[in-house]
Amino acid sequence: MGLFNALTGKIYRFNKINMPIYKGINDRISALDDSTERLIVIGAFGITDEMIKYIFQPDNGIFKNQLNILTNNSLEKTYHTLLDAALSQLTKTPLINTSNEKIIDYMAKVTNSTMEQKQLDINNYNKAESIAMLAYEKICTILSTQDSSQGAIFFSRTFININHEIMLKLKGLMFNE
C-alpha cells in the first residue's frame, strides 16, 4: 500500500473499521470445538480475509473508491457475504466429507445469525450459476456501487485462485500431507 494512501488516512480508516470485525470473527471461530468442521470454517475465513484485503486495497482494489464511505455495518455485511460464498464453495468440494448441519451451525455462530438464516444463505449460493458472481453482486449492493464487468472478472478470478490455495492447505491439514 502506497505512502500516499497512508498519508491520506485511507489505510488507518480501513484498519480502524476492519480490525474489530476481523477480531470478533476470529474470536468466535476460536471458541468453536476442534473438529474438521471448524477447519472448514477457518478455511472460509481465510478466503474471506484474503478477499477483503484484495478488494479494499487502496492502490488497486476493486472497491478502493468505496473506502471513504465504508462503515462498520457495510464491511461486516461484506465479511458475512464472503464467508457464506467461501463456505458454499468449500462444501461443494468432494474431499469435504463432514456434517453440513454442524458446519452451518458453526457459521451461524461465527456470523451471529440463526441456523435457518445461514442455511438459506448457503442454499442461495449453492443454487447460483457462479458463487463468485453472486457474492460480487451482493457486495456491490451492500456498498451501493455499480458493478462493472472488469471488476467482476477480477473478483471472480481472485476468489477462485484464493479458494484453490486454501483448498490445498485444508487438504494438507486433513490428510496430513
C-alpha positions in Angstrom: 0.0 0.0 0.0 1.4 3.3 -1.1 2.7 6.1 1.0 0.1 8.5 -0.4 -2.7 6.3 1.0 -1.0 6.1 4.3 -0.7 9.9 4.5 -4.3 10.5 3.4 -5.5 8.2 6.2 -7.2 5.6 4.0 -5.2 2.8 5.5 -5.8 4.0 9.0 -9.5 4.4 8.4 -9.9 1.0 6.8 -7.9 -0.7 9.7 -10.0 1.1 12.3 -13.1 -0.4 10.8 -11.7 -3.7 9.8 -9.8 -4.8 12.9 -12.7 -5.1 15.3 -14.7 -7.1 12.8 -11.8 -9.3 12.0 -11.0 -9.9 15.7 -14.7 -10.6 16.5 -15.0 -13.2 13.8 -11.6 -14.7 14.8 -12.6 -14.9 18.4 -15.9 -16.6 17.6 -14.1 -19.2 15.4 -11.5 -19.8 18.3 -14.4 -20.6 20.6 -15.7 -23.5 18.4 -14.8 -27.1 19.2 -11.8 -28.5 17.5 -13.1 -30.5 14.5 -13.0 -31.0 10.8 -16.0 -28.6 10.5 -14.0 -25.9 12.4 -11.2 -26.4 9.9 -13.6 -25.7 7.1 -14.9 -22.6 8.8 -11.3 -21.5 9.3 -10.7 -22.1 5.6 -13.7 -20.0 4.7 -12.4 -17.2 6.9 -9.0 -17.5 5.2 -10.6 -17.0 1.8 -12.7 -14.1 3.2 -9.7 -12.4 4.8 -7.7 -12.6 1.6 -10.6 -11.3 -0.5 -11.2 -8.3 1.9 -7.5 -7.4 1.6 -7.7 -7.7 -2.1 -11.0 -5.8 -2.8 -10.3 -2.9 -0.5 -6.6 -2.5 -1.2 -6.3 1.4 -1.5 -4.0 1.4 -4.5 -5.8 -1.0 -6.9 -8.6 -2.8 -5.1 -11.9 -3.3 -6.9 -13.7 -1.3 -4.2 -10.9 1.2 -3.4 -13.3 4.1 -4.2 -15.7 2.9 -1.6 -13.2 3.3 1.3 -14.4 6.8 2.0 -18.0 5.6 2.6 -17.2 2.3 4.2 -18.9 1.7 7.5 -18.7 -0.9 10.2 -22.1 -2.3 9.0 -21.2 -2.4 5.3 -17.8 -4.1 6.0 -19.4 -6.6 8.4 -22.0 -7.5 5.8 -19.3 -7.8 3.2 -17.4 -10.2 5.5 -20.6 -12.3 6.0 -21.3 -12.4 2.3 -17.8 -13.6 1.6 -17.9 -16.1 4.4 -21.1 -17.6 3.0 -19.7 -17.7 -0.5 -16.5 -19.3 0.6 -18.2 -21.9 2.8 -20.6 -22.8 -0.1 -17.6 -23.3 -2.4 -15.7 -25.4 0.2 -18.6 -27.6 1.0 -19.1 -28.4 -2.7 -15.6 -30.0 -2.8 -15.7 -33.8 -2.9 -12.9 -34.2 -0.3 -15.0 -32.4 2.3 -16.9 -35.2 4.0 -18.4 -33.7 7.1 -21.7 -32.8 8.7 -23.2 -29.9 6.8 -25.5 -29.3 9.7 -22.6 -28.8 12.1 -20.8 -26.5 9.6 -24.0 -24.4 9.2 -24.3 -24.2 13.0 -20.7 -23.1 13.3 -21.1 -20.5 10.6 -24.3 -19.2 12.2 -22.3 -18.7 15.5 -19.5 -17.0 13.7 -21.8 -14.6 11.9 -24.2 -14.1 14.8 -27.0 -15.5 12.7 -29.6 -18.3 13.1 -29.1 -21.7 11.6 -32.2 -21.2 9.5 -31.0 -18.0 8.0 -27.5 -19.3 7.4 -28.9 -22.4 5.7 -31.0 -20.2 3.4 -27.9 -18.0 2.6 -25.8 -21.1 1.8 -28.6 -22.6 -0.3 -28.8 -19.4 -2.3 -25.1 -19.8 -3.2 -25.4 -23.5 -3.9 -28.2 -22.7 -6.5 -26.2 -19.9 -8.2 -24.5 -20.5 -11.5 -21.4 -18.7 -10.1 -20.8 -18.4 -6.4 -18.2 -15.7 -7.0 -20.5 -13.6 -9.3 -23.4 -13.8 -6.8 -21.0 -12.7 -4.0 -19.8 -9.8 -6.2 -23.3 -8.6 -6.9 -24.2 -8.8 -3.2 -21.2 -6.8 -2.3 -21.9 -4.2 -4.9 -25.4 -3.9 -3.4 -24.0 -3.6 0.1 -21.6 -0.9 -0.9 -24.2 0.9 -3.1 -21.9 0.9 -6.1 -22.3 0.0 -9.8 -20.8 -3.3 -10.7 -18.5 -3.4 -13.7 -17.7 -6.4 -15.9 -13.9 -5.8 -15.4 -14.4 -5.7 -11.6 -16.5 -8.9 -11.8 -13.8 -10.7 -13.8 -11.0 -9.6 -11.4 -13.2 -10.5 -8.4 -14.1 -13.9 -9.7 -10.6 -14.8 -10.8 -9.2 -13.8 -7.4 -11.9 -15.6 -5.5 -11.3 -18.8 -7.4 -7.5 -18.6 -7.0 -7.6 -17.9 -3.3 -10.2 -20.7 -2.9 -7.9 -23.1 -4.7 -4.9 -22.2 -2.4 -7.0 -22.6 0.7 -8.3 -26.0 -0.5 -4.8 -27.2 -1.0 -3.9 -26.1 2.6 -7.1 -27.7 4.0 -6.3 -31.0 2.1 -2.9 -31.0 3.6 -4.2 -30.4 7.1 -7.0 -33.0 6.8 -4.8 -35.7 5.3 -1.5 -34.8 7.0 0.2 -34.1 3.7 
